Amino acid sequence: MQFTASKHSTPEEIWQLILITLEEAIRNEVSSASSSFYKTEDGLECTIRKKNGDIIGNCYSESDRMGNRRWTINLNTTTEKD
């Protein structure tokens, strides 16, 4: 799953775009309190977690060469089957 956001988007704005992009069944399991953003050499990344702390997936961004960031969401394969 992917979406594009401005390179100036805040983590709060990115989080809302992540939630919009996720399927409803997965979105209902996501906890913003357990999930987190962190900086890497390549930019901002995110770990998406359930309320109990289990990892649902992760997100990373890369330049789209148009001045924006293309975000990719990778879900754990066990989450997709549940």
N, C-alpha and C positions, 0 to 999 in steps of 0.2 A: 504494500500500500504506500502511496506517495502523495504528497501535497507540496505546494510551493508557497513560501512566505517571504516577506521583505527581510533583507539582512538586518534591518533595524527593529524587527519584532521582539517584543519582550517575552520572557519565559511564560508569562501568563497567557499571552496571545497564542504562543505556540501550543501550550497545553490545550486551549480551547480547540484549536485546529486538529490536534491529535484525537481528542474526544469525538469531534464531528466525523473524522475519517474512519474510526473504528466501527465495526458492526455493533448493533444494539446489544446483543447477548454478551459480547466481550466488554463493551462500555459499561454495562451494569455491574461488572465485577471489579472495575478499576477503582483504585483508591488514590486520590491526589495526596493524601497524607503519607502514604507509603512510597509513592513514586518520587523520583528525583531527577533533577538536571545536574549535569556536571560538565566542566570545560575540559577539552582535549586540545592537542596541538592543531587539530583540523577544525575545531569549532565547538559548538554546543552539542551534547548528546543527552539522552534521557533513558531512564529505566522505568518501565511501566509495571506496576505491581498491584496485586490484589490486596484486600484489607488485611489478610493474614501475613503479608510480606512476600508471598510467592511471586516470582517473576512471570509476568504475562508476555513481555517482549521488550525490545529496545528500539530506540530511534536515533538516527544520526542525520546530519545535514551535510550538504556539499554545495559548492557554488554552481549555479545554473548558467554561468557566463553572461547573464543578463542583469546582474546586480542583485539577484535574489538568491535565496537558499532553497534547494530542493530537499525535502525531508523524506526519509524512507523509514517505514515502520516494519520491523521484523518480529513476528509473533512466534512464540515457542510452538513447536509442532504439536505438543501435547495439548496446548490451549486451543488450537484450531480444531482438534478432534472432539474435545469435550462438549 
